Structures are given as C-alpha cells and as structure tokens.
C-alpha cells in the first residue's frame, strides 16, 4: 500500500577504488564506498604475455601486507593454466566460484593463455 522507493547508495563491502572503477564502467556515479582506501588504483593489464606483470602485481600485493590474494578467471581451464604458470601462493579461481569470498587484493584475468 504505502511502499516507498529508497535508493541505496553506499557499500560497505568494496573499497573506494573498486567502486569508482565499477562506476566508470557502468557510466554511473550513484554508489560510494565507506571502506577505507588502500591507495592502489585499479589497473588494466593488456598484452599477449602479461604473466610476468601478473607476478609483479602479486609480489607488490604481498609487500603491502595483503594476505588473501586471488586471480579470477573466466573458466576453470584458464584457472589451472594460470595457476601452473605463475607459481604463487594465491587463489586462482573461476568467476562462477568466487561469490561470497573476500580477498585483500584481486587480479581479474581476461583470456590470456591459449
């Protein structure tokens, strides 16, 4: 009967950098984060062989004290290939299995290995 619409515009789950990046992809500016900034902007890595860069990113995350690090892939097959190639103590997991999990730092992989 007397239902009211209330737009929720704050998230407590994602960092400021993640929300700003997501807003830019979606072309919106309606959501803000109340979590503190980690001082690392979202970076897009491109190229044929980005594995060395991925390894450097993981090392930087570790040097900043991030404990739970993940590489998120599209498929399980890609996850296995990346896991073997980077030889790091991180979770390499397909996107469909990551819901509900929390990480300090994440690399989202586009298809980079044949």
RATA-V736742 format. One record per helix or strand. SS is the DSSP state (helix for helix, strand for strand). FROM is the first residue (numbers start at 1). LEN is the number of residues. If there is no record, write none. Layout:
SS:FROM:LEN / SS:FROM:LEN
//
This chain:
strand:10:2 / helix:16:11 / strand:32:2 / helix:51:13 / strand:69:5 / helix:76:11 / strand:91:4 / helix:95:3 / strand:105:4
//
